[in-house]
């Protein structure tokens, strides 16, 4: 069974479609059961898309600052569950 920490290591390869079939299926099964990892993959996918959309030019410092602030605020405000390990 794939664990959250294992998924975090291969998440980029999963998003890029570079995992072998069995490993890809294992990730999909894990995502069906783990809402935290679904959120993690969704956020990673959105970040990747954002970076790709802005990779042709110079980074917009104001946009980067706003993204950093939103991520920091989201991490600060998210509920903690001491019995559950984050991915």
C-alpha positions as CSV (number, residue, x, y, z in Angstrom):
1,X,0.0,0.0,0.0
2,X,1.3,3.4,-1.0
3,X,1.9,5.8,2.0
4,X,1.5,9.6,1.9
5,X,5.2,10.2,2.2
6,X,5.8,7.8,-0.7
7,X,3.3,9.6,-2.9
8,X,5.0,13.0,-2.1
9,X,8.3,11.6,-3.5
10,X,6.7,10.5,-6.9
11,X,4.0,13.2,-7.2
12,X,5.8,15.2,-10.0
13,X,6.3,12.0,-12.0
14,X,2.6,11.2,-11.5
15,X,1.5,14.6,-12.8
16,X,3.9,14.4,-15.7
17,X,2.6,10.9,-16.7
18,X,6.0,9.3,-16.2
19,X,5.1,6.5,-13.8
20,X,5.0,2.9,-14.8
21,X,1.4,1.5,-15.1
22,X,1.4,-0.4,-11.8
23,X,2.8,2.6,-9.8
24,X,0.3,4.9,-11.5
25,X,-2.6,2.6,-10.5
26,X,-1.2,2.6,-6.9
27,X,-1.2,6.4,-6.8
28,X,-4.8,6.5,-8.1
29,X,-5.9,4.0,-5.5
30,X,-4.3,6.1,-2.8
31,X,-5.8,9.3,-4.1
32,X,-9.3,7.7,-3.9
33,X,-8.8,7.1,-0.2
34,X,-6.8,10.1,0.9
35,X,-8.2,13.6,0.7
36,X,-5.0,15.2,1.9
37,X,-3.0,13.7,-1.0
38,X,-5.8,14.7,-3.4
39,X,-5.4,18.3,-2.2
40,X,-1.6,18.0,-2.4
41,X,-1.7,16.7,-6.0
42,X,-4.3,19.3,-7.0
43,X,-2.1,22.1,-5.5
44,X,1.0,20.7,-7.2
45,X,-0.7,20.4,-10.5
46,X,-2.0,24.0,-10.2
47,X,1.5,25.2,-9.3
48,X,3.0,23.4,-12.3
49,X,0.4,24.9,-14.6
50,X,1.0,28.3,-13.3
51,X,4.8,28.0,-13.7
52,X,4.4,26.7,-17.3
53,X,2.1,29.6,-18.1
54,X,4.7,32.1,-17.0
55,X,7.9,30.3,-18.0
56,X,8.3,32.2,-21.3
57,X,9.0,35.6,-19.7
58,X,10.5,37.2,-16.6
59,X,8.8,36.2,-13.3
60,X,6.3,38.8,-12.0
61,X,7.6,39.6,-8.6
62,X,4.3,40.9,-7.4
63,X,2.5,37.7,-8.4
64,X,5.2,35.6,-6.7
65,X,4.8,37.7,-3.5
66,X,1.0,37.2,-3.6
67,X,1.4,33.4,-4.1
68,X,3.9,33.2,-1.3
69,X,1.5,35.1,1.0
70,X,-1.5,32.9,0.1
71,X,0.5,29.7,0.6
72,X,1.8,30.9,4.0
73,X,-1.7,32.0,5.1
74,X,-3.2,28.7,4.0
75,X,-0.6,26.7,5.8
76,X,-1.1,28.8,8.9
77,X,-4.9,28.5,8.9
78,X,-5.2,24.8,8.0
79,X,-6.4,22.6,10.8
80,X,-3.9,20.3,12.4
81,X,-4.6,16.6,13.1
82,X,-1.9,15.3,15.4
83,X,-2.9,11.6,14.6
84,X,-2.6,12.0,10.9
85,X,0.8,12.6,9.1
86,X,0.8,15.0,6.2
87,X,2.2,14.0,2.8
